[in-house]
Amino acid sequence: MKKSLIELSILEKPTDAELKKLKEYFKEMPMAEILTGLKFARNRWSAKDAGTLKVGRKSIIQKEVHSVTYEQAQWRLKNWKMMIANYRRRGYSYPTISRIKKILIQKAKKRSK
């Protein structure tokens, strides 16, 4: 296998441990996997920088049920098939949709005072 040399210009000087890790990654992993990981990291960094990063299922669920009233919860549960279609279009997984439904059921049981 022929060795190649890669030269990078970066903003800050890496520590010895960081350099060691980079060399290890390039030695062990195929280039396609390294590029895929870097693309993912860049997209995540861009979203974080722009303030649009929505991390984790919990934040998605809170966004959906945060200010839902008793009446809205009942309506959503009565029209659940349509709600599932909307959630799937947004890319929510079935476990996430199930958790949303569980909270909506709790809200529908409690009458707002």
Contact map, one row per residue, 1 for C-alpha under 8 A:
11100000000000000000000000000000000000000000000000000000000000000000000000000000000000000000000000000000000000000
11110000000000000000000000000000000000000000000000000000000000000000000000000000000000000000000000000000000000000
11111000000000000000000000000000000000000000000000000000000000000000000000000000000000000000000000000000000000000
01111100000000000000000000000000000000000000000000000000000000000000000000000000000000000000000000000000000000000
00111110000000000000000000000000000000000000000000000000000000000000000000000000000000000000000000000000000000000
00011111000000000000000000000000000000000000000000000000000000000000000000000000000000000000000000000000000000000
00001111100000000000000000000000000000000000000000000000000000000000000000000000000000000000000000000000000000000
00000111110000000000000000000000000000000000000000000000000000000000000000000000000000000000000000000000000000000
00000011111000000000000000000000000000000000000000000000000000000000000000000000000000000000000000000000000000000
00000001111110000000000000000000000000000000000000000000000000000000000000000000000000000000000000000000000000000
00000000111110000000000000000000000000000000000000000000000000000000000000000000000000000000000000000000000000000
00000000011111000000000000000000000000000000000000000000000000000000000000000000000000000000000000000000000000000
00000000011111100000000000000000000000000000000000000000000000000000000000000000000000000000000000000000000000000
00000000000111111110000000000000000000000000000000000000000000000000000000000000000000000000000000000000000000000
00000000000011111110000000000000000000000000000000000000000000000000000000000000000000000000000000000000000000000
00000000000001111111000000000000000000000000000000000000000000000000000000000000000000000000000000000000000000000
00000000000001111111100000000000000000000000000000000000000000000000000000000000000000000000000000000000000000000
00000000000001111111110000000000000000000000000000000000000000000000000000000000000000000000000000000000000000000
00000000000001111111111000000000000000000000000000000000000000000000000000000000000000000000000000000000000000000
00000000000000011111111100000000000000000000000000000000000000000000000000000000000000000000000000000000000000000
00000000000000001111111110000000000000000000000000000000000000000000000000000000000000000000000000000000000000000
00000000000000000111111111000000000000000000000000000000000000000000000000000000000000000000000000000000000000000
00000000000000000011111111100000000000000000000000000000000000000000000000000000000000000000000000000000000000000
00000000000000000001111111110000000000000000000000000000000000000000000000000000000000000000000000000000000000000
00000000000000000000111111111000010000000000000000000000000000000000000000000000000000000000000000000000000000000
00000000000000000000011111111110010000000000000000000000000000000000000000000000000000000000000000000000000000000
00000000000000000000001111111000000000000000000000000000000000000000000000000000000000000000000000000000000000000
00000000000000000000000111111100000000000000000000000000000000000000000000000000000000000000000000000000000000000
00000000000000000000000011111110110000000000000000000000000000000000000000000000000000000000000000000000000000000
00000000000000000000000001011111110000000000000000000000000000000000000000000000000000000000000000000000000000000
00000000000000000000000001001111111000000000000000000000000000000000000000000000000000000000000000000000000000000
00000000000000000000000000000111111100000000000000000000000000000000000000000000000000000000000000000000000000000
00000000000000000000000000001111111110000000000000000000000000000000000000000000000000000000000000000000000000000
00000000000000000000000011001111111111000000000000000000000000000000000000000000000000000000000000000000000000000
00000000000000000000000000000011111111100000000000000000000000000000000000000000000000000000000000000000000000000
00000000000000000000000000000001111111110000000000000000000000000000000000000000000000000000000000000000000000000
00000000000000000000000000000000111111111000000000000000000000000000000000000000000000000000000000000000000000000
00000000000000000000000000000000011111111100000000000000000000000000000000000000000000000000000000000000000000000
00000000000000000000000000000000001111111110000000000000000000000000000000000000000000000000000000000000000000000
00000000000000000000000000000000000111111111000000000000000000000000000000000000000000000000000000000000000000000
00000000000000000000000000000000000011111111100000000000000000000000000000000000000000000000000000000000000000000
00000000000000000000000000000000000001111111110000000000000000000000000000000000000000000000000000000000000000000
00000000000000000000000000000000000000111111111000000000000000000000000000000000000000000000000000000000000000000
00000000000000000000000000000000000000011111111100001000000000000000000000000000000000000000000000000000000000000
00000000000000000000000000000000000000001111111110000000000000000000000000000000000000000000000000000000000000000
00000000000000000000000000000000000000000111111111000000000000000000000000000000000000000000000000000000000000000
00000000000000000000000000000000000000000011111111111000000000000000000000000000000000000000000000000000000000000
00000000000000000000000000000000000000000001111111111000000000000000000000000000000000000000000000000000000000000
00000000000000000000000000000000000000000000111111110000000000000000000000000000000000000000000000000000000000000
00000000000000000000000000000000000000000000011111111000000000000000000000000000000000000000000000000000000000000
00000000000000000000000000000000000000000000001111111000000000000000000000000000000000000000000000000000000000000
00000000000000000000000000000000000000000000001111111100000000000000000000000000000000000000000000000000000000000
00000000000000000000000000000000000000000001001101111110000000000000000000000000000000000000000000000000000000000
00000000000000000000000000000000000000000000000000011111001100000000000000000000000000000000000000000000000000000
00000000000000000000000000000000000000000000000000001111101000000000000000000000000000000000000000000000000000000
00000000000000000000000000000000000000000000000000000111111100000000000000000000000000000000000000000000000000000
00000000000000000000000000000000000000000000000000000011111110000000000000000000000000000000000100000000000000000
00000000000000000000000000000000000000000000000000000001111111000000000000000000000000000000000000000000000000000
00000000000000000000000000000000000000000000000000000111111111100000000000000000000000000000000000000000000000000
00000000000000000000000000000000000000000000000000000101111111110000000000000000000000000000000000000000000000000
00000000000000000000000000000000000000000000000000000000111111111000000000000000000000000000000100110000000000000
00000000000000000000000000000000000000000000000000000000011111111100000000000000000000000000000000000000000000000
00000000000000000000000000000000000000000000000000000000001111111100000000000000000000000000000000000000000000000
00000000000000000000000000000000000000000000000000000000000111111101000000000000000000000000000000010000000000000
00000000000000000000000000000000000000000000000000000000000011111111000000000000000000000000000000010011000000000
00000000000000000000000000000000000000000000000000000000000001111111000000000000000000000000000000000000000000000
00000000000000000000000000000000000000000000000000000000000000001111100000000000000000000000000000000000000000000
00000000000000000000000000000000000000000000000000000000000000011111110110000000000000000000000000000000001000000
00000000000000000000000000000000000000000000000000000000000000000011111110000000000000000000000000000000001000010
00000000000000000000000000000000000000000000000000000000000000000001111111000000000000000000000000000000001111110
00000000000000000000000000000000000000000000000000000000000000000000111111100000000000000000000000000000000100000
00000000000000000000000000000000000000000000000000000000000000000001111111110000000000000000000000000000000000000
00000000000000000000000000000000000000000000000000000000000000000001111111111000000000000000000000000001101100000
00000000000000000000000000000000000000000000000000000000000000000000011111111100000000000000000000000001100100000
00000000000000000000000000000000000000000000000000000000000000000000001111111110000000000000000000000000000000000
00000000000000000000000000000000000000000000000000000000000000000000000111111111001000000000000000000001000000000
00000000000000000000000000000000000000000000000000000000000000000000000011111111000000000000000000001001100000000
00000000000000000000000000000000000000000000000000000000000000000000000001111111000000000000000000000000000000000
00000000000000000000000000000000000000000000000000000000000000000000000000111111111000000000000000000000000000000
00000000000000000000000000000000000000000000000000000000000000000000000000011111111100000000000000000000000000000
00000000000000000000000000000000000000000000000000000000000000000000000000000011111110000000000000000000000000000
00000000000000000000000000000000000000000000000000000000000000000000000000000011111111000000000000000000000000000
00000000000000000000000000000000000000000000000000000000000000000000000000010011111111100000000000000000000000000
00000000000000000000000000000000000000000000000000000000000000000000000000000001111111110000000010000000000000000
00000000000000000000000000000000000000000000000000000000000000000000000000000000111111111000000000000000000000000
00000000000000000000000000000000000000000000000000000000000000000000000000000000011111111100000000000000000000000
00000000000000000000000000000000000000000000000000000000000000000000000000000000001111111111000010000000000000000
00000000000000000000000000000000000000000000000000000000000000000000000000000000000111111111100000000000000000000
00000000000000000000000000000000000000000000000000000000000000000000000000000000000011111111000000000000000000000
00000000000000000000000000000000000000000000000000000000000000000000000000000000000001111111000000000000000000000
00000000000000000000000000000000000000000000000000000000000000000000000000000000000000111111100000000000000000000
00000000000000000000000000000000000000000000000000000000000000000000000000000000000000111111110110000000000000000
00000000000000000000000000000000000000000000000000000000000000000000000000000000000000010011111110000000000000000
00000000000000000000000000000000000000000000000000000000000000000000000000000000000000000001111111000000000000000
00000000000000000000000000000000000000000000000000000000000000000000000000000000000000000000111111100000000000000
00000000000000000000000000000000000000000000000000000000100010000000000000000000000000000001111111110000000000000
00000000000000000000000000000000000000000000000000000000000000000000000000000000000100100001111111111000000000000
00000000000000000000000000000000000000000000000000000000000000000000000000000000000000000000011111111100000000000
00000000000000000000000000000000000000000000000000000000000010000000000000000000000000000000001111111110000000000
00000000000000000000000000000000000000000000000000000000000010011000000000000000000000000000000111111111000000000
00000000000000000000000000000000000000000000000000000000000000000000000000001000000000000000000011111111100000000
00000000000000000000000000000000000000000000000000000000000000000000000000000000000000000000000001111111110000000
00000000000000000000000000000000000000000000000000000000000000001000000000000000000000000000000000111111111000000
00000000000000000000000000000000000000000000000000000000000000001000000011011000000000000000000000011111111100000
00000000000000000000000000000000000000000000000000000000000000000000000011001000000000000000000000001111111110000
00000000000000000000000000000000000000000000000000000000000000000000000000000000000000000000000000000111111111000
00000000000000000000000000000000000000000000000000000000000000000001110010000000000000000000000000000011111111100
00000000000000000000000000000000000000000000000000000000000000000000011011000000000000000000000000000001111111100
00000000000000000000000000000000000000000000000000000000000000000000010000000000000000000000000000000000111111100
00000000000000000000000000000000000000000000000000000000000000000000010000000000000000000000000000000000011111110
00000000000000000000000000000000000000000000000000000000000000000000010000000000000000000000000000000000001111111
00000000000000000000000000000000000000000000000000000000000000000000110000000000000000000000000000000000000001111
00000000000000000000000000000000000000000000000000000000000000000000000000000000000000000000000000000000000000111
